[in-house]
Amino acid sequence: MLLCTLPDILWPGHSWQRLGMQDVQEPAQVKSAFRKYILMLHPDKVLGSGDNDKIYISNRMFSAMTDAFNLFKKEVGMK
């Protein structure tokens, strides 16, 4: 769910494309979307922007997204 609502949380002008629930039905789809998230919006990538709001949001989202993905992996038995 967090992957689907990400555009509502991020800053204006972000590059994340909105996902529908149909895009994250299978564990492999969730894993793929999470990896794309990490590649595009990792805090280290945003750090160079110098925008404190972006850095704050990125750090908070990275923490929340990582925790949620780890719980998801446990639930579905993914390594």
C-alpha positions in Angstrom: 0.0 0.0 0.0 2.8 2.4 0.8 4.3 1.9 -2.7 0.9 2.9 -4.2 0.5 6.1 -2.1 4.1 7.2 -2.4 3.3 10.1 -4.9 1.0 11.6 -2.3 3.9 11.8 0.2 6.8 12.9 -2.0 7.8 16.4 -3.0 6.5 18.1 -6.2 8.4 17.1 -9.3 9.5 13.7 -8.1 10.0 11.0 -10.7 8.0 8.2 -9.1 5.2 6.8 -11.3 2.0 6.0 -9.4 1.3 2.3 -8.9 -2.1 0.8 -8.7 -2.9 -2.1 -6.4 -3.0 -4.3 -9.5 0.7 -3.5 -9.9 1.7 -5.0 -6.6 -0.4 -8.2 -6.3 2.4 -10.7 -6.5 5.5 -10.8 -4.2 7.8 -10.4 -7.3 5.9 -7.3 -8.3 6.4 -5.8 -4.8 10.1 -6.7 -4.8 10.5 -5.1 -8.2 8.7 -1.9 -7.2 10.7 -1.7 -4.0 14.0 -2.0 -5.9 12.9 0.8 -8.3 12.0 2.9 -5.3 15.5 2.4 -3.8 17.2 3.2 -7.1 15.2 6.4 -7.6 14.7 7.8 -4.2 17.4 6.5 -1.9 18.4 9.2 0.7 22.0 9.2 -0.6 20.7 10.3 -4.1 18.6 13.1 -2.6 21.3 14.3 -0.2 23.1 16.1 -3.1 20.0 18.2 -3.8 20.6 20.5 -0.8 16.8 20.7 -0.3 16.2 20.0 3.4 12.6 19.1 2.9 13.4 16.5 0.3 16.2 15.1 2.4 13.9 14.8 5.4 11.1 13.1 3.4 13.5 10.8 1.7 15.1 9.7 5.1 11.7 9.1 6.7 10.3 7.3 3.7 13.4 5.1 3.3 13.0 4.0 7.0 9.3 3.3 6.7 9.6 1.6 3.3 12.5 -0.6 4.5 10.6 -1.6 7.6 7.4 -2.4 5.6 9.3 -4.4 3.0 11.1 -6.4 5.6 7.7 -7.3 7.2 6.3 -8.1 3.8 9.2 -10.5 3.1 8.6 -12.2 6.4 4.9 -12.6 5.7 5.3 -14.1 2.3 8.5 -16.1 3.2 10.7 -14.2 0.8 14.4 -14.1 1.2 
